[in-house]
Structures are given as structure tokens and as C-alpha cells.
Amino acid sequence: MRIIKEYCEETGHIVLRTNTYARSVGHIVRLFEEAKKDFPELIMDECNIDYYAGVHHARTYGMLFKAKNAPENYFRINRLEQVY
């Protein structure tokens, strides 16, 4: 499983997701723990879990939260994927 880290410059959202269909609580907690490495001040109540409906990430889950910027190792994306 690979954790994918993205930053949407248009909306100011960070997205963490994987290349799997995993959806367990443990999976979401792992995404949150990974985000905390780059955003130590992040708290769970600031995060949302999205279930994607778009063409590229359909039927996968990701974690989303607002940020003013992102580290350089985050992929820059132009828009967020459609959600259910």
C-alpha cells in the first residue's frame, strides 16, 4: 500500500489517500498518523473522510483537511476528485 499525499492549491486542501480500497478505522488512523508527521498541530476534528466517485479514484477513501501550504513532497493538484 502506498500513501499518496496531495495539495489542492485552488481550495487549500490536503488529501491523503492510498492506492487501495481499504476503508477500516485502522486505515483512516494510519492516514491521520502520516499527516501528523508533516502537520504536527493537526487534530482529528479538523479532518474529513471522503469516499470518491470520480473517474480516477472511484470507490476509494481519503482523508482531507485545510492547510495554507504543503511540504514539497506533496503532489500539487488543480482540483479535488468528485465525492459521493
C-alpha positions in Angstrom: 0.0 0.0 0.0 1.3 3.4 -1.0 0.2 6.6 0.7 -0.4 9.4 -1.8 -0.1 13.0 -0.5 -1.7 15.8 -2.5 -2.3 19.5 -2.1 -5.1 21.3 -4.0 -3.8 24.9 -4.4 -7.3 26.1 -5.6 -9.1 25.0 -2.4 -6.3 24.8 0.1 -6.9 21.2 1.0 -4.5 18.4 1.8 -5.6 15.0 0.7 -4.0 11.7 1.9 -5.2 8.5 0.2 -3.8 5.2 -0.9 -3.8 3.1 -4.0 -6.2 0.6 -2.3 -9.9 0.2 -1.5 -9.2 0.0 2.2 -11.8 1.6 4.5 -11.2 0.3 8.0 -10.9 2.6 11.0 -7.3 1.4 11.3 -6.7 2.5 7.7 -8.0 6.0 8.4 -6.0 6.3 11.6 -2.8 5.4 9.6 -3.6 8.2 7.2 -4.1 10.6 10.1 -0.8 9.5 11.7 1.0 10.0 8.4 -0.5 13.5 8.1 0.7 14.3 11.7 4.3 13.8 10.6 4.0 16.8 8.3 1.4 18.8 10.2 2.1 18.1 14.0 -0.6 20.6 15.0 -3.3 18.7 13.2 -6.3 17.4 15.2 -8.7 14.7 14.2 -11.7 17.0 14.3 -10.2 19.1 11.5 -10.2 16.1 9.2 -12.9 14.7 6.9 -13.1 11.3 5.3 -14.2 11.3 1.7 -15.5 8.4 -0.5 -14.5 9.2 -4.0 -16.8 8.9 -7.0 -14.6 10.4 -9.7 -13.0 8.7 -12.7 -9.5 8.3 -11.2 -10.1 7.3 -7.6 -13.6 5.8 -7.7 -14.6 3.7 -4.6 -11.6 4.7 -2.6 -11.4 6.6 0.7 -9.2 9.5 1.6 -8.6 12.0 4.4 -9.0 15.7 3.7 -8.1 18.9 5.7 -7.4 22.6 5.1 -3.8 23.9 5.1 -2.2 27.1 4.0 0.6 25.2 2.2 2.1 21.8 1.9 5.6 20.3 2.0 7.4 19.9 -1.3 6.9 16.2 -1.4 3.1 16.6 -1.8 1.7 16.4 -5.4 0.1 19.6 -6.5 -3.3 19.1 -7.9 -5.7 21.6 -9.6 -9.0 20.3 -8.3 -10.4 17.8 -5.8 -11.8 14.5 -7.0 -15.6 14.1 -7.0 -17.1 12.5 -3.9 -20.2 10.6 -3.2 
